[in-house]
Amino acid sequence: MKRIGVLTSGGDAPGMNAAIRSVVRYAVHNKIEVIGIFRGYAGLINEELKELNHRSVSNIINRGGTMLKTARCDEFLTEEGQRRAVQAIKKNKIDGLVLIGGDGTYRGGIELVKKWHLSCIGIPGTIDNDLNGTDSAIGCDTAVNTALEAIDKIRDTSTSMERIFVIEVMGREYGFIALQVALGGGAEEVLLPEKKFDFPRMCDEIVEGNIRGKVSWIIIVAEGAHLPDGQIAKAQDIAKKITEMTGLETREVVLGHIQRGGIPTARDRILATRLGAAAVELLMNGQNGKAVGVISDDINVVDLEFAVTKKELKVDNFYRLIKILT
Ligand code: F6P
């Protein structure tokens, strides 16, 4: 390994910069050149490359977003797009790639390894935390904390005005953020992609609670949750339906992209820093098609193909506790 490339792709996640810094400095320490690839796979196709040195990554460990920019790239899904990306890698004498991102980023890596015989190592960077082989992906801890901060503020107005609030959080098809913030934020209810939801039962609980004097509710909705009729559970629709069924004033909030920004937490920075170095180590040791992660605080290595298989979210104990403590 004389020269490696590093890119961030898909949705940005707080801590990606700390991972880039670690990759660059760990590689340079080991006399390996690093090429920064801008805008993910799109930048690879268009050869948006720049050599990075120790100094290029100064003062970024504490910054959200990604200094390399990121993008979702449909062109890379085509044979022609991949051929151009591979040409760019060969022309620039890049011996291996570090790919920082989520599911789509890893799937791109699998193509490059299997079809085009390139060396790739993945680092999990996604607020959704839906990749297998790691307890945490870079960014999910910050996202949970950001969402919690917002929920705490909503609670102030919810209790003061004695209202029900339905708060939608991100997570695509995986309810990790929703479950964490529901427990950590003291929510009364949570709707998850992983759990069937009994809407009339919740409305009965709201009405019964109201009779006893419990007037404010925080209901968390994961963006990938479904209602029993198969419809996607949108905060706005749920709030409207609750008012219809209970007669009680309900408001909705969609937290949205705020969850992807901000200063990375200590946990995310430390995770990113460890994983960046681990990824470079793997390339130096001739490993390929792998993803790094942490399980029980130890570095863990799995195949990229395993990392993108459906990750199980253990819901029951958390949900039980949420309902007991309501
Ligand atoms: O994968 C990260 C994520 O923020 C998901 O939680 C969300 O569903 C999606 O990206 C939003 O993507 P975009 O920013 O492209 O709208």
Boltz pocket constraint, residues with backbone or C-beta under 6 A from the ligand:
constraints:
  - pocket:
      binder: B
      contacts: [[A, 11], [A, 12], [A, 72], [A, 102], [A, 126], [A, 127], [A, 128], [A, 170], [A, 171], [A, 172], [A, 223], [A, 260]]
      max_distance: 6.0
